[in-house]
Amino acid sequence: MLDRIQKFFNNNLASTTHDSGETSDHALQLAAAALLMEMAHADGRINETELAHILKVVGSTFSLTETEAAELVDLARAEAESSTSLHEFTTLINTHWPADMKVRLVELMWQIAYADLEIDKHEQHLMRKIVRLLYIPHNDYIAAKIRAKRLILGT
């Protein structure tokens, strides 16, 4: 597995910037997927429903094939497990994504939290922390939560 991660980084993320100084889309996708994995694991367990939803939203959000989405999610899981802080992910996203994309990420994270049909206090805590790190206004945070809840729970 470590060889696969190293190969992915060498091929896609060896330098997180292009010659133009822009951060690679791969690095941003990996950071976003890692935050989704962090949300799925916030309550101490990742169930199949959460994992399936992560695969679905990663694939559709980043226009990836099922295989590419699965590889990205596997790498994101490894990154999330080896990371010592959320800052490496949130800083990258904060620096390179506009506000609407960051709010969309928050909505996707809420969808993952709601996927197992219960919101845990650790999920709420993680979400508040990430929202602060991404500088999401409170009204956008609440609107994203409501949209996610309606989508997943139908309420």
C-alpha positions in Angstrom: 0.0 0.0 0.0 2.8 2.4 0.8 4.3 1.8 -2.6 0.9 2.7 -4.2 0.7 5.9 -2.2 4.3 6.8 -3.1 3.6 6.1 -6.8 0.5 8.3 -6.7 2.4 11.1 -5.1 5.3 10.8 -7.5 3.0 10.8 -10.5 0.5 13.4 -9.3 1.7 15.3 -6.2 5.4 15.2 -6.2 5.3 18.9 -6.6 2.0 20.4 -5.4 2.4 23.2 -7.8 2.6 23.4 -11.6 5.1 25.6 -13.3 2.5 28.4 -13.2 2.5 28.2 -9.4 -1.0 26.7 -9.2 -1.7 23.8 -6.9 -2.5 20.6 -8.7 -6.1 19.4 -8.8 -4.9 16.0 -7.5 -3.6 17.6 -4.3 -6.9 19.5 -3.8 -8.9 16.4 -4.5 -6.9 14.3 -2.1 -7.2 17.0 0.6 -11.0 17.1 0.2 -11.3 13.4 0.1 -9.2 13.1 3.3 -11.6 15.5 5.1 -14.5 13.4 4.0 -12.7 10.3 5.4 -12.1 12.2 8.6 -15.8 12.9 8.9 -16.7 9.3 8.3 -14.2 8.2 11.0 -15.2 10.9 13.5 -17.5 8.7 15.4 -14.9 6.0 15.6 -16.2 3.8 12.8 -16.6 3.9 9.1 -19.6 1.9 7.9 -20.4 0.7 4.4 -23.1 3.4 3.8 -20.6 6.2 4.6 -17.9 4.7 2.5 -20.3 4.1 -0.5 -21.5 7.8 -0.2 -17.9 9.0 -0.1 -17.1 7.0 -3.3 -20.2 8.4 -4.9 -19.6 12.1 -4.1 -15.9 12.0 -4.8 -16.6 10.4 -8.2 -19.3 12.9 -9.1 -17.7 16.0 -7.6 -14.3 15.4 -9.4 -15.6 13.7 -12.5 -13.7 10.5 -11.8 -14.4 6.9 -12.9 -15.3 4.4 -10.2 -11.8 3.1 -10.2 -10.2 6.5 -9.9 -12.6 7.4 -7.1 -11.8 4.2 -5.3 -8.1 4.9 -5.6 -8.5 8.5 -4.4 -10.6 7.4 -1.4 -8.0 4.7 -0.5 -5.2 7.3 -0.7 -7.3 9.7 1.3 -7.9 7.2 4.0 -4.2 6.6 4.3 -3.5 10.3 4.3 -6.2 10.9 7.0 -4.8 8.1 9.1 -1.2 9.3 8.9 -2.0 13.0 9.3 -1.3 14.7 12.6 -3.5 17.7 11.8 -6.4 18.9 9.7 -4.4 22.1 8.9 -2.5 20.5 6.0 -5.8 19.7 4.3 -7.7 22.8 5.2 -4.9 25.2 4.4 -4.5 23.8 0.9 -8.3 24.0 0.3 -8.6 27.4 1.9 -5.8 28.8 -0.3 -7.0 27.5 -3.6 -10.8 27.0 -3.5 -13.4 29.8 -3.7 -16.0 30.2 -1.0 -18.7 28.3 -2.9 -16.5 25.2 -3.3 -15.6 25.3 0.4 -19.3 25.5 1.3 -20.0 22.6 -1.1 -17.3 20.5 0.7 -19.0 21.3 4.0 -22.3 20.1 2.6 -20.7 16.9 1.4 -19.2 16.4 4.8 -22.6 16.8 6.4 -23.9 14.2 3.9 -21.3 11.8 5.2 -22.2 12.5 8.8 -25.9 11.9 8.0 -25.3 8.8 5.9 -25.5 6.5 9.0 -28.7 8.3 10.0 -27.3 9.6 13.2 -25.1 12.6 14.1 -22.5 11.9 16.7 -21.1 14.6 19.0 -17.6 13.9 17.6 -19.0 14.5 14.1 -20.5 17.8 15.2 -17.2 18.8 16.9 -15.1 18.0 13.8 -17.5 19.9 11.6 -17.3 23.0 13.7 -13.5 22.8 13.7 -13.3 22.4 9.9 -15.8 25.2 9.3 -13.6 27.5 11.4 -10.5 26.4 9.6 -12.1 27.1 6.2 -13.6 30.4 7.3 -17.1 29.4 6.4 -19.8 32.0 7.6 -22.3 30.5 10.1 -25.3 31.1 7.8 -23.5 29.1 5.0 -22.7 26.4 7.5 -26.3 26.0 8.6 -27.6 26.1 5.0 -25.2 23.4 4.0 -26.3 21.3 6.9 -29.9 21.7 6.1 -29.4 20.8 2.4 -27.4 17.7 3.4 -30.0 16.6 5.9 -32.9 17.0 3.4 -30.9 15.1 0.8 -30.0 12.2 3.0 -33.0 12.0 5.4 -35.6 13.5 3.1 -36.7 16.0 5.8 
